[in-house]
Amino acid sequence: MIKHILITDRREDLFEPHPGRIVVRPTDFIANKAPVDLRRSSQTKIINLCDDYDYLSTGYYCSLLAEARGLRCIPNVSHMISLNWKRFYQAALPELNALLEKHFTEAGNEPLTRTYTIYFGRTEVPLLEEIARRVFDLFRFPLVALELKFTGKWVVSSIEPLGIGDIPPQKIAFFNECLSRFTGTAWVKPSQTKQEKYWIGILHDPDEKLPPSNKGAIGQFIKVAEKMGVFAELITRLDYSTLLEYDALFIRATTSIENYTFRFARKAAEEGIPCIDDEDSIVRCCNKVFLQELLEANKVAAPRTAILDRKMVKEISERIDYPCVLKIPDGSFSRGLMKAGSAKEFRDGSTKLFKDSDIILAQEFMPSDFDWRIGVLGGEPLFASQYFMAKGHWQIYNHAARTAAAQSGGHRTVPIPEVPKEVLDTALKAANLIGKGLYGVDLKQTEKGVYVMEVNDNPNIDKGVEDEVAGEKLYTTVIQHLIDRIKGKRA
């Protein structure tokens, strides 16, 4: 399977050979004369290495035709225009200069100008690594000359695209190393005869205290992917600029609209890369105000909920039933929740929560020994777990507990056929209102019926918990879902 096509007029022997990529001359690409039918290769990625990217140049037409054929290409026409017309990239300079001031601590004397070359977002200068990644993320040019000027402090004076012919002979090896990392071939062992068909990036935060998957589960995803002929690799927030290397993205860091996970999801959408979870799911699930309105509009049972601003607190506190639960719209892992047993506790709790949000929710309190969590993937049930309340507490998590054992309750994972029909049907209905990604639907089962508490994107999948019944099959199902999504894009 050809995964990358390099377009260049330069000698093929400049590039290290690899079975997953081919070199095509611009004239052949324009005429659609290549070893593969480009009109039927939507998974093939194009790397335009022409020497000239000016408007209406050969390089320009190569990217233009790649887009017309439905192929992912760097740089695309929009990037060419942005970089060739300086006024378009002026808006990026404050951000780039801020990165420069933070990371580039080289001494300088005025006036002083230095030029550095960036290859696929990488550089040989450690102090410039952050800005190199950001330049590549913004403009997507394979080779870029970054000119810095010292005027009391270092600033970016120009960003210019380069061609293969601009690479000095002594830098060819480093260029090939950067190319290999970008196309994913740096991780392939020379002795490996069977090449992985697809590449999946698993985004995680190695320092996160409460990640959505523990190390055991992450290891299982990688192990199962390998069995299925798929290469799965752990990536972090620092790998944003190399996202285009992957055929799919699986987010296993706690998602938020305000952190890097949303930027990854949005970039994946822009690049046509299947992603769990996608940006729409993150937007819809991360805000409980949206969820409340969505569930109510579609007649899905949920606890009685009032949406409040500061002006409404006094009125609501005097007529609401106690106890009740106060929430900020984008809390997670039981954070941003308070239980109020009186009007005073309601007002005091509201004051604290309004420091983090202009809108909060007051929700009917539903006591129970456990919450149901139904994992849903692609509209189908994936797992079913019961999460019990932390000892002596009203929530699953008790972050104030002194010991780790007391910070969370126990769990019980249940075979899907044993889940009460009303619980399963309600969970699937709620999840399908969000999309066809991976969701965890939290429900309360009471004498009055089943109520949806939340729909979570990016639900927990921990080894020894959610996989207790399905075992390896759970991981296989997730990886197969991503493979099917990749194939769907290709089709």
LINNORQUI-V889894 format. One line per field, one symbol per residue. phi: phi as a letter, one per 40 degrees, with the letter a starting at -180 (. if undefined). burial: # if it has 9 or more other ideal C-beta (glycine too) atoms within 8 Angstrom, else .. Layout:
BEGIN
phi: ???
burial: ???
END
This chain:
BEGIN
phi: .cbbbcbaccccccbccaccabbbcdcccccfbacbcccbbcccbbbcbccbbcdgcdcccccccccccgbcabccccccccccbdccbdcccdccccccccbcbccabccabbbbbbbfgbacbdcbccccccccccbfcdbbcbbbbcbgacbccabbcbbdccccdcbcccdccccccccgcccccdcccccccbbbcbcabcbccbccbccccdccdcccdcccgbcbbcbbdccdcbdccbcabbcbbccaccbccccccccdcccgbdabbcccccccccbccdcccccccbfccaddbbcbbdccdcccccbccbcbbbbccbcafgcgbbbbbaccccccccdccccbacbbbbbdcbcacabcbbcbbggbcbabbbbcccdgbcbcbbccccbccccaccaacbddcccddcccccccccccccibcbbbccbbbbccibbccabbcfccbbcgbcccccgcddccccccccccccccccc
burial: .#######.#....#..#.#######.###.#.#.#.#..#############...###########.#.#######.######...##...#..##.###.##........#..########....#######################...###..#.####.##...##.############..#.......#.########..#..####.###########.#.####.##..###################...##.######.#.#######.############.###...####.##.#...##..##..#.#.########..#.#####....###.##..##..#.########.#.########...##########..#.####..#....##.#.#.##.#..#..###.##########.##########...##############.######.#.##########.##..#..
END
